[in-house]
């Protein structure tokens, strides 16, 4: 590893470890590092280790959560990393690697200066730092998806069957941590085929990538078909998530959140399985959209507004300065960087891939639902462009990386 990237990893990791220490020492957000979802993930992981499979109660199988993160936690538990603090420290290491990969993407976009600028923005960016201590999917998923972007670009530059297999596996596993990676995989594959449209051999490698990515997703679907009675590729919560954003009384989200204040809860009949409840929510949501087509653009805009607002409602002045201020500044540089990269046609494959990723992400959350937490996985891609915008604004050297 380049010494400068090594220093970046050390600094980014140290900042995250320091945040964990401050939070633990001063109980700033509480000391257990366990959010509401964390307890369910831990329960699933423990039951996996017991041989009960993916189940909350040790008896009834579930597909209510994608399996990637519980399996990852089970792996940590197996090697003795079990306390929330220890998991938070692992998150710090992963967060540091994410910053290095952001720097690598920035280097491909505009050279070493842009890469280091992007990496150090990511190292200190509060919205990425905030999630580090928690036993949640954010940190491992962001690492996986940024690594996948890096591997995709390496595959484009130096295609081979090995790189196609590795990239496909990382993308497939990322989608098993958070299924929001699946639409990107679906759109990225034909784009890669277009990139290699004049090379038959390389098109075969793209096919290998797509098939490899489908293997973990296919295994999950087969499991659900056998155990749950339906070949679910995402989770049985997908219908409920879609209903929250597309149903009677849906507001598209408010205050930076989406909760029961933002839609009319549906009276689910008793006795339905989670697969049947999932199907019910899908049917009711699609029925609502068919009967109210004018709600689609209105809700799309509201979801975007809720997801891209700087802070949650009633944020303190301190939060506005730290979270809101850093977000606004970073997004301004990001917009500047996107405009510069598009206008100059600098490193077109990098620019196009990152914009496809950002665009797919924005559209899917405009269709399903949007809140501040949901935008975090796409912010590293925006930070890459922020590094370019920073270099442009201060006339720092920029070049197309070889």
Buried (B, 14 or more C-beta within 10 A) or exposed (E): EBEEBEBBBEBBBEBBBEBBEEBBEEEEEEBBBBBEBBEBBBBBBBBBEEEBBBBBEEEEBBBBBBBBBBBBBBEBBEEEBBEBBEBBBBBBBBBBBBBBBBBBBBBBBBBBBBBBBBBBBBBEBBBBBBBBBBBBBBBBBBBBBBBBBBBBBBBBEEBEEEBBBBBBBBBBBBBBBBBBBBBBBEBBBEBBBEBBEEEEEBBBBBBBBBBBBBBBBBEBBEBBEEBBEBEBBBBBBBBBBBBBBBBBEBBBBBBBBBEEEBBEEBEEEEEEEBBBBBBBBBEBBBEBBEEBEEBEEEBBEBBBEBBBBBBBEEBEEEBBEBBBBBBEEBBEBBBBBBBBBBEBEBBEBBBBBBBBBBEBBBBBBBBBBBBBBBBBBBBBBBBBBBBBBBBBEEEBEBEBBE
